[in-house]
Amino acid sequence: MDIISDIKEMRVRSEKARNSGLSIAFVPTMGYLHEGHLSLLREGRERCDLLILSIFVNPTQFAPSEDLDRYPKDFQRDRDLAEKAGVDWIFCPKAEEVYPADFVTYVDVTGELTNVLEGASRPGHFRGVATVVTKLFNIIRPHIAVFGQKDFQQLAIIQRMVDDLNLDVEIVCKPIVRETDGLAMSSRNVYLSAKERQQSLAIFETLCNVSSVVRSGERSAQAILRLACGRLAKEKDLVIDYVKCCDPVSLHEVEKIDSDTVMLVAVKIGKTRLIDNHILCQEVQIQ
């Protein structure tokens, strides 16, 4: 497994691989890998000849008040996990090379898709995400890129960006991977105290409860939202940012739940912000 930090070297290697007829799978991450990331790597490994992982904590998607400086990092651990997962190359560029001092060009997916949910709570976040993903796609030129469903809005935005800009890459989505207690896997879970983690399980319980009610025949989004918010509000240290029932493509809020409606949840507990989601007509499972 090779470690590549230079953008030009990465571009030359990828171009040579493509010209040799090799198919390239790419998994972009900010590191501190967990089983959710590893599931994406396994998918890429099965689909393509060459598997590339990027580890880059992208500064442009963090607001000044967010956790850029304390975002968890452990490169040696990531390297070991990546090698076991069959990664061929790790691309870990320096921030100053990705964003040189004279950098002025950003990719901004505009409209309701980016202004709601995470976009409303974290202004500028998706501009940073879209910019770095576009840069990584242009450097690596993968045939497929694998993302997780946990960042549901991010996935929808990246798919729209790929479609709108005619980028030559297939976006592959993998389901949320959960801890044995149901908490969606996230690098930020390490921030949680034991008490906070216990209270955070209300998110999983809420998704299970409302999904069961929907499968039993309830189709009123308003009724489902009341049920969800009522359960989450029982946890005194848990602050709801949003709970929404949305169309999975446009992310418009819906009044009537159908087979594709997704519930998206964001809460803050202590200094940690957690997000989760689920397609309401499906049973919630721990994978």
ZIGI-V865858 format. One record per helix or strand. SS is the DSSP state (h for helix, s for strand). FROM is the first residue (numbers start at 1). LEN is the number of residues. If there is no record, write none. Layout:
BEGIN
ss=SS from=FROM len=LEN
ss=SS from=FROM len=LEN
END
This chain:
BEGIN
ss=s from=2 len=3
ss=h from=7 len=13
ss=s from=24 len=6
ss=h from=35 len=13
ss=s from=50 len=6
ss=h from=59 len=3
ss=h from=75 len=10
ss=s from=89 len=3
ss=h from=95 len=4
ss=h from=112 len=4
ss=h from=118 len=4
ss=h from=125 len=16
ss=s from=144 len=5
ss=h from=152 len=13
ss=s from=170 len=5
ss=s from=178 len=1
ss=s from=184 len=1
ss=h from=187 len=5
ss=h from=194 len=22
ss=s from=220 len=1
ss=h from=221 len=12
ss=s from=238 len=9
ss=s from=253 len=1
ss=s from=256 len=1
ss=s from=262 len=8
ss=s from=272 len=8
END
